[in-house]
């Protein structure tokens, strides 16, 4: 009975470890766009807005991934420079979203949806 219990515990421990490890994988720009679009459902976007917003976020995430890969390839892991570039990209995104969304949709995006889009870091 003890052997079965310990075997079960070992299997659970390994399964849990594998599940945690998979959570660290990076999403492709298309996967990130899909996740973002799911979060935008409360805005009740029309078909034209969905098309424009999907293209906007796909371009944004592709550009961010490219910038990150370039930074890693150069060997310069300047986090502050990357954060500044990301802020610049997000500011450009916001200008485009203002053109796509209504004023109410944009306000709801900035107040409710955008804060939920930023992954929260665990403090150790």
N, C-alpha and C positions, 0 to 999 in steps of 0.2 A: 504494500500500500504506500509506503514511504517513497519507493522508487517511482511509482506512478505520479505521486504528488510533485516530486522534484522534477520529473520529466515534463509535466504540465507547466510548472513554473518556468522552466527553461525555455519551452516553446513560446510561452506568453512574453517572456523577457526579450527574446530574439525578434518576435513579431512587433513588439512595441518599438524596439530599436530601429527596425526597418521602416516603420511608419514615420518615425521622427526624421530619419535620414532623408526620406523622400520629400519631406516638407521644405527642405533647403534648396531644391532644384529651382532654377530660374525659368520663368515662363517666357515663351516666345512673344514677340510683339502682337501677333494675332491672338494668342491666348489672353494676354493682358487686355487687349481691346474687347474681347468677348466678355471678360469679367467686368470691365468698366461699363460696358453697355447694359449688362444685367443690373448694375447698381443704378443706372439712369432710368429704369422703368418707372419710378414714381413721378418723373417729369412729364409723362404722357406725351412723348415726342411724336410728331407726325412722320410719315414715310420719308419726306424730303429731309427733315431734321435728322432722322436716324442715319440716312445715307451719308450726309455731310459730317455728322459727328463720328461715325465709324471711320471714315477716311481720315479725319483729323487726328483721332487717337492712334490709329495705325501708323500714320506718319510720325507722330510725336514719339511713340514707343520705339519705332525703328531708329529714329534719330538719336534717342537716348541710349539705346543699345550700342549703336555705332560709336558714339562718343565714349562710352564706357570701355568698349573694346580697344579703341585707339589709346585711351589713357593706360590701360593695362599693357598694351603692346609697347608703348614708349618706356615702360618701366617707371613712369612717374605716377605714383598713386597719390596725387594731390587731391585729397578729399574736398578741401575748401574750393578749389578751382572747379571741380566737378559739380559741387553744390551750386556754385554761382552760375555755371552753364545751364544746369537743370532749372534754376529759377528763371533764367532768361527764356528758356524754352516754354516754361509754364506761363510766363507773362504773355508770350506770343499766342499760346493756346487760349488764354483767357480773352484776348482781343477777338480771336476768331469765334469763340463760343458766344460772345456778346452779339455777334452778327447772326448767329444761327438760332439761339434761344430767344424766347421772349424775356422781358425784364423779370417777370415772376419766376420763370424757369431758371434763369441765371442766378437769381438770389437764392433759390432753394438749392441749386447746385453748390454754390459757395458756402452756404450756411450748414447744410446737412450732408450732402453727398461727398464733396471733396475731402472733408476731414476724415471720413470713413475710408477713403481710398488710400491714404497714407499708411503704410504698414507701421505698426507700433513696435519699437525695439524693446526687448526685455531688459530690464536693468538688473545687473548682477551685483 
